[in-house]
Amino acid sequence: MVIRFGIVSIHSTVCIYCCNLIYRYRFANEPINDNDDKDKDKIPRQNYGGKLQLQFKSDGYTDILVGTETTSTTPNRAFFKKIWGWDIEISQDDSLEYLLFSADIGLQSNEERFYFQARVDREGKNKDIIALNDGSVTVKRNVKSPLGGGGWGLFKGAGSILAVFRIVGEFKCRPIQNPNTD
């Protein structure tokens, strides 16, 4: 996917503005767990898929464009209630840029926050053509105690502060023509 963005450089921070995307997603409510057979509190895994249109604005906010398909009566649709701001960060692992945003999504049985990230590849003479690649969807899950009873030694009751982000799916984006531009 290749997108032409407006780019502004502010003290070595690069900002993307006014980009409209069709966002196609496929994810599950729960990550795949190697110990699923042993977990008696396991939530059944349900897959969701669909599309919607997003606009990344210059102020860091993200909008769901009106008239976009965000809900359905079928059980494999998720309802995007709120898309939070976006940011571009440089990974400490591979020194590459990633576009990050999160969304509050209503599923069949609950509402949860999911996190979206895609690698940013810059091309063109002025580095104003951007490709978003390897889009992944993650969810935050509490780390279970290796002791079984919920204790972590010094961190008793730490189930809510020790967490990991687990991959639950992927997404792809393609640009759409902004009616306000040429």
Phi and psi restraints in degrees (value plus and minus 20) as a CYANA .aco file:
   2 VAL   PHI    -141.3  -101.3
   2 VAL   PSI     112.5   152.5
   3 ILE   PHI    -149.0  -109.0
   3 ILE   PSI     116.6   156.6
   4 ARG   PHI    -119.1   -79.1
   4 ARG   PSI      99.0   139.0
   5 PHE   PHI    -131.6   -91.6
   5 PHE   PSI     140.2   180.2
   6 GLY   PHI    -103.3   -63.3
   6 GLY   PSI     112.6   152.6
   7 ILE   PHI    -143.7  -103.7
   7 ILE   PSI     113.6   153.6
   8 VAL   PHI    -146.0  -106.0
   8 VAL   PSI     112.9   152.9
   9 SER   PHI    -123.3   -83.3
   9 SER   PSI     102.7   142.7
  10 ILE   PHI    -146.3  -106.3
  10 ILE   PSI      87.2   127.2
  11 HIS   PHI      27.4    67.4
  11 HIS   PSI      32.5    72.5
  12 SER   PHI      46.6    86.6
  12 SER   PSI     -10.4    29.6
  13 THR   PHI    -119.3   -79.3
  13 THR   PSI     112.3   152.3
  14 VAL   PHI    -123.8   -83.8
  14 VAL   PSI     111.0   151.0
  15 CYS   PHI    -133.9   -93.9
  15 CYS   PSI     118.8   158.8
  16 ILE   PHI    -126.6   -86.6
  16 ILE   PSI     118.5   158.5
  17 TYR   PHI    -157.3  -117.3
  17 TYR   PSI     131.1   171.1
  18 CYS   PHI      31.6    71.6
  18 CYS   PSI      38.5    78.5
  19 CYS   PHI    -131.1   -91.1
  19 CYS   PSI     106.5   146.5
  20 ASN   PHI    -125.1   -85.1
  20 ASN   PSI     111.6   151.6
  21 LEU   PHI    -151.1  -111.1
  21 LEU   PSI     125.7   165.7
  22 ILE   PHI    -113.0   -73.0
  22 ILE   PSI     104.2   144.2
  23 TYR   PHI    -131.6   -91.6
  23 TYR   PSI      98.8   138.8
  24 ARG   PHI    -128.1   -88.1
  24 ARG   PSI     107.7   147.7
  25 TYR   PHI    -145.2  -105.2
  25 TYR   PSI     134.2   174.2
  26 ARG   PHI    -171.2  -131.2
  26 ARG   PSI      95.5   135.5
  27 PHE   PHI    -173.9  -133.9
  27 PHE   PSI     150.6   190.6
  28 ALA   PHI    -135.6   -95.6
  28 ALA   PSI     141.1   181.1
  29 ASN   PHI     -94.9   -54.9
  29 ASN   PSI     -41.6    -1.6
  30 GLU   PHI    -153.6  -113.6
  30 GLU   PSI     125.1   165.1
  31 PRO   PHI     -91.6   -51.6
  31 PRO   PSI     139.3   179.3
  32 ILE   PHI     -90.4   -50.4
  32 ILE   PSI     111.8   151.8
  33 ASN   PHI    -140.7  -100.7
  33 ASN   PSI     108.7   148.7
  34 ASP   PHI     -84.2   -44.2
  34 ASP   PSI     -44.9    -4.9
  35 ASN   PHI    -123.2   -83.2
  35 ASN   PSI       5.7    45.7
  36 ASP   PHI     -76.2   -36.2
  36 ASP   PSI     -56.5   -16.5
  37 ASP   PHI     -88.1   -48.1
  37 ASP   PSI     -45.6    -5.6
  38 LYS   PHI    -111.7   -71.7
  38 LYS   PSI     -33.9     6.1
  39 ASP   PHI    -109.0   -69.0
  39 ASP   PSI      86.5   126.5
  40 LYS   PHI     -96.2   -56.2
  40 LYS   PSI     -38.1     1.9
  41 ASP   PHI    -116.0   -76.0
  41 ASP   PSI      -3.4    36.6
  42 LYS   PHI     -83.2   -43.2
  42 LYS   PSI     112.6   152.6
  43 ILE   PHI    -107.3   -67.3
  43 ILE   PSI     113.4   153.4
  44 PRO   PHI     -79.4   -39.4
  44 PRO   PSI     118.4   158.4
  45 ARG   PHI    -102.0   -62.0
  45 ARG   PSI     106.6   146.6
  46 GLN   PHI    -144.4  -104.4
  46 GLN   PSI     113.0   153.0
  47 ASN   PHI    -113.2   -73.2
  47 ASN   PSI     124.9   164.9
  48 TYR   PHI    -150.5  -110.5
  48 TYR   PSI     128.9   168.9
  49 GLY   PHI    -176.7  -136.7
  49 GLY   PSI     137.1   177.1
  50 GLY   PHI     145.0   185.0
  50 GLY   PSI    -182.5  -142.5
  51 LYS   PHI    -168.9  -128.9
  51 LYS   PSI     137.6   177.6
  52 LEU   PHI    -177.8  -137.8
  52 LEU   PSI     146.6   186.6
  53 GLN   PHI    -126.3   -86.3
  53 GLN   PSI     111.6   151.6
  54 LEU   PHI    -138.7   -98.7
  54 LEU   PSI     132.0   172.0
  55 GLN   PHI    -146.6  -106.6
  55 GLN   PSI     100.6   140.6
  56 PHE   PHI    -109.8   -69.8
  56 PHE   PSI      96.2   136.2
  57 LYS   PHI    -116.2   -76.2
  57 LYS   PSI     140.9   180.9
  58 SER   PHI     -85.5   -45.5
  58 SER   PSI     -41.7    -1.7
  59 ASP   PHI    -108.0   -68.0
  59 ASP   PSI     -12.6    27.4
  60 GLY   PHI      70.2   110.2
  60 GLY   PSI     -23.8    16.2
  61 TYR   PHI    -106.2   -66.2
  61 TYR   PSI     141.4   181.4
  62 THR   PHI    -148.6  -108.6
  62 THR   PSI     113.2   153.2
  63 ASP   PHI    -134.7   -94.7
  63 ASP   PSI     126.9   166.9
  64 ILE   PHI    -109.4   -69.4
  64 ILE   PSI     103.6   143.6
  65 LEU   PHI     -93.6   -53.6
  65 LEU   PSI     119.0   159.0
  66 VAL   PHI     -81.7   -41.7
  66 VAL   PSI     123.7   163.7
  67 GLY   PHI      64.9   104.9
  67 GLY   PSI     -14.6    25.4
  68 THR   PHI    -105.3   -65.3
  68 THR   PSI     125.5   165.5
  69 GLU   PHI     -94.5   -54.5
  69 GLU   PSI      86.2   126.2
  70 THR   PHI    -141.5  -101.5
  70 THR   PSI     -26.7    13.3
  71 THR   PHI    -166.0  -126.0
  71 THR   PSI     140.6   180.6
  72 SER   PHI    -179.7  -139.7
  72 SER   PSI     142.4   182.4
  73 THR   PHI    -103.0   -63.0
  73 THR   PSI     -30.1     9.9
  74 THR   PHI     -96.0   -56.0
  74 THR   PSI     128.2   168.2
  75 PRO   PHI     -89.8   -49.8
  75 PRO   PSI     -32.7     7.3
  76 ASN   PHI    -115.8   -75.8
  76 ASN   PSI       2.1    42.1
  77 ARG   PHI    -132.3   -92.3
  77 ARG   PSI     126.6   166.6
  78 ALA   PHI    -131.5   -91.5
  78 ALA   PSI     128.5   168.5
  79 PHE   PHI    -123.6   -83.6
  79 PHE   PSI      92.9   132.9
  80 PHE   PHI    -101.2   -61.2
  80 PHE   PSI      85.8   125.8
  81 LYS   PHI    -101.9   -61.9
  81 LYS   PSI     -59.0   -19.0
  82 LYS   PHI    -173.3  -133.3
  82 LYS   PSI     110.8   150.8
  83 ILE   PHI    -124.1   -84.1
  83 ILE   PSI     105.8   145.8
  84 TRP   PHI    -107.3   -67.3
  84 TRP   PSI     155.3   195.3
  85 GLY   PHI     -77.3   -37.3
  85 GLY   PSI     142.7   182.7
  86 TRP   PHI    -135.6   -95.6
  86 TRP   PSI     142.4   182.4
  87 ASP   PHI    -176.0  -136.0
  87 ASP   PSI     135.7   175.7
  88 ILE   PHI    -132.1   -92.1
  88 ILE   PSI     107.1   147.1
  89 GLU   PHI    -145.8  -105.8
  89 GLU   PSI     134.3   174.3
  90 ILE   PHI    -119.9   -79.9
  90 ILE   PSI     105.1   145.1
  91 SER   PHI     -91.2   -51.2
  91 SER   PSI     117.6   157.6
  92 GLN   PHI     -96.0   -56.0
  92 GLN   PSI     -40.4    -0.4
  93 ASP   PHI     -95.4   -55.4
  93 ASP   PSI     -65.9   -25.9
  94 ASP   PHI    -146.7  -106.7
  94 ASP   PSI     -15.9    24.1
  95 SER   PHI      40.4    80.4
  95 SER   PSI       2.0    42.0
  96 LEU   PHI    -120.0   -80.0
  96 LEU   PSI     138.5   178.5
  97 GLU   PHI    -106.9   -66.9
  97 GLU   PSI     123.7   163.7
  98 TYR   PHI    -153.8  -113.8
  98 TYR   PSI     115.3   155.3
  99 LEU   PHI    -106.0   -66.0
  99 LEU   PSI     108.5   148.5
 100 LEU   PHI    -146.0  -106.0
 100 LEU   PSI     119.1   159.1
 101 PHE   PHI    -177.1  -137.1
 101 PHE   PSI     145.1   185.1
 102 SER   PHI    -151.3  -111.3
 102 SER   PSI     143.6   183.6
 103 ALA   PHI    -165.1  -125.1
 103 ALA   PSI     121.3   161.3
 104 ASP   PHI    -109.9   -69.9
 104 ASP   PSI      99.8   139.8
 105 ILE   PHI    -143.9  -103.9
 105 ILE   PSI     108.7   148.7
 106 GLY   PHI    -105.6   -65.6
 106 GLY   PSI     103.7   143.7
 107 LEU   PHI    -126.6   -86.6
 107 LEU   PSI    -194.4  -154.4
 108 GLN   PHI     -76.4   -36.4
 108 GLN   PSI     -65.1   -25.1
 109 SER   PHI    -129.6   -89.6
 109 SER   PSI     -33.4     6.6
 110 ASN   PHI    -181.5  -141.5
 110 ASN   PSI     158.9   198.9
 111 GLU   PHI    -135.7   -95.7
 111 GLU   PSI     120.0   160.0
 112 GLU   PHI    -168.0  -128.0
 112 GLU   PSI     137.0   177.0
 113 ARG   PHI    -115.8   -75.8
 113 ARG   PSI     108.8   148.8
 114 PHE   PHI    -135.2   -95.2
 114 PHE   PSI     132.7   172.7
 115 TYR   PHI    -138.8   -98.8
 115 TYR   PSI     115.0   155.0
 116 PHE   PHI    -140.9  -100.9
 116 PHE   PSI     116.0   156.0
 117 GLN   PHI    -165.5  -125.5
 117 GLN   PSI     121.6   161.6
 118 ALA   PHI    -161.8  -121.8
 118 ALA   PSI     122.9   162.9
 119 ARG   PHI     -91.4   -51.4
 119 ARG   PSI     117.6   157.6
 120 VAL   PHI    -122.0   -82.0
 120 VAL   PSI      98.7   138.7
 121 ASP   PHI    -132.2   -92.2
 121 ASP   PSI     105.5   145.5
 122 ARG   PHI    -121.4   -81.4
 122 ARG   PSI     116.1   156.1
 123 GLU   PHI    -156.9  -116.9
 123 GLU   PSI     156.5   196.5
 124 GLY   PHI      68.7   108.7
 124 GLY   PSI     147.9   187.9
 125 LYS   PHI     -78.3   -38.3
 125 LYS   PSI     -63.9   -23.9
 126 ASN   PHI    -123.0   -83.0
 126 ASN   PSI      -6.4    33.6
 127 LYS   PHI      36.5    76.5
 127 LYS   PSI      13.5    53.5
 128 ASP   PHI    -121.9   -81.9
 128 ASP   PSI     -16.3    23.7
 129 ILE   PHI    -125.8   -85.8
 129 ILE   PSI     103.1   143.1
 130 ILE   PHI    -140.6  -100.6
 130 ILE   PSI     113.6   153.6
 131 ALA   PHI    -130.0   -90.0
 131 ALA   PSI     111.2   151.2
 132 LEU   PHI    -119.3   -79.3
 132 LEU   PSI     100.2   140.2
 133 ASN   PHI    -147.7  -107.7
 133 ASN   PSI     138.8   178.8
 134 ASP   PHI      34.4    74.4
 134 ASP   PSI      29.6    69.6
 135 GLY   PHI     -88.8   -48.8
 135 GLY   PSI     107.9   147.9
 136 SER   PHI    -148.4  -108.4
 136 SER   PSI     134.3   174.3
 137 VAL   PHI    -137.2   -97.2
 137 VAL   PSI     110.3   150.3
 138 THR   PHI    -146.2  -106.2
 138 THR   PSI     142.6   182.6
 139 VAL   PHI    -155.7  -115.7
 139 VAL   PSI     127.0   167.0
 140 LYS   PHI    -107.5   -67.5
 140 LYS   PSI     109.3   149.3
 141 ARG   PHI    -150.4  -110.4
 141 ARG   PSI     119.6   159.6
 142 ASN   PHI     -86.4   -46.4
 142 ASN   PSI     123.9   163.9
 143 VAL   PHI    -101.2   -61.2
 143 VAL   PSI     110.3   150.3
 144 LYS   PHI    -102.8   -62.8
 144 LYS   PSI     123.2   163.2
 145 SER   PHI     -86.9   -46.9
 145 SER   PSI     115.4   155.4
 146 PRO   PHI     -90.7   -50.7
 146 PRO   PSI     -34.1     5.9
 147 LEU   PHI    -105.2   -65.2
 147 LEU   PSI     -29.4    10.6
 148 GLY   PHI      64.8   104.8
 148 GLY   PSI     -53.8   -13.8
 149 GLY   PHI    -112.8   -72.8
 149 GLY   PSI     -12.6    27.4
 150 GLY   PHI      72.1   112.1
 150 GLY   PSI     -26.6    13.4
 151 GLY   PHI    -107.5   -67.5
 151 GLY   PSI     127.1   167.1
 152 TRP   PHI    -145.0  -105.0
 152 TRP   PSI      18.1    58.1
 153 GLY   PHI      48.7    88.7
 153 GLY   PSI    -130.3   -90.3
 154 LEU   PHI     -86.1   -46.1
 154 LEU   PSI     -45.0    -5.0
 155 PHE   PHI    -119.5   -79.5
 155 PHE   PSI      34.2    74.2
 156 LYS   PHI     -83.0   -43.0
 156 LYS   PSI     114.8   154.8
 157 GLY   PHI      52.2    92.2
 157 GLY   PSI       2.9    42.9
 158 ALA   PHI    -108.6   -68.6
 158 ALA   PSI      -7.3    32.7
 159 GLY   PHI     -76.0   -36.0
 159 GLY   PSI     -47.5    -7.5
 160 SER   PHI    -112.6   -72.6
 160 SER   PSI     -30.4     9.6
 161 ILE   PHI    -126.1   -86.1
 161 ILE   PSI     -38.3     1.7
 162 LEU   PHI    -118.9   -78.9
 162 LEU   PSI      91.2   131.2
 163 ALA   PHI    -162.9  -122.9
 163 ALA   PSI     141.0   181.0
 164 VAL   PHI    -152.6  -112.6
 164 VAL   PSI     135.5   175.5
 165 PHE   PHI    -118.6   -78.6
 165 PHE   PSI     104.3   144.3
 166 ARG   PHI    -133.5   -93.5
 166 ARG   PSI     117.4   157.4
 167 ILE   PHI     -91.5   -51.5
 167 ILE   PSI     110.7   150.7
 168 VAL   PHI    -143.4  -103.4
 168 VAL   PSI     -25.4    14.6
 169 GLY   PHI     157.5   197.5
 169 GLY   PSI    -182.2  -142.2
 170 GLU   PHI    -163.9  -123.9
 170 GLU   PSI     144.7   184.7
 171 PHE   PHI    -166.8  -126.8
 171 PHE   PSI     137.9   177.9
 172 LYS   PHI    -151.0  -111.0
 172 LYS   PSI     128.9   168.9
 173 CYS   PHI    -149.3  -109.3
 173 CYS   PSI     129.8   169.8
 174 ARG   PHI    -159.4  -119.4
 174 ARG   PSI     126.0   166.0
 175 PRO   PHI     -91.2   -51.2
 175 PRO   PSI     131.1   171.1
 176 ILE   PHI    -142.4  -102.4
 176 ILE   PSI     132.5   172.5
 177 GLN   PHI     -87.8   -47.8
 177 GLN   PSI     107.1   147.1
 178 ASN   PHI    -101.0   -61.0
 178 ASN   PSI      99.1   139.1
 179 PRO   PHI     -84.6   -44.6
 179 PRO   PSI     -34.2     5.8
 180 ASN   PHI    -110.7   -70.7
 180 ASN   PSI     -20.0    20.0
 181 THR   PHI    -142.0  -102.0
 181 THR   PSI     149.0   189.0
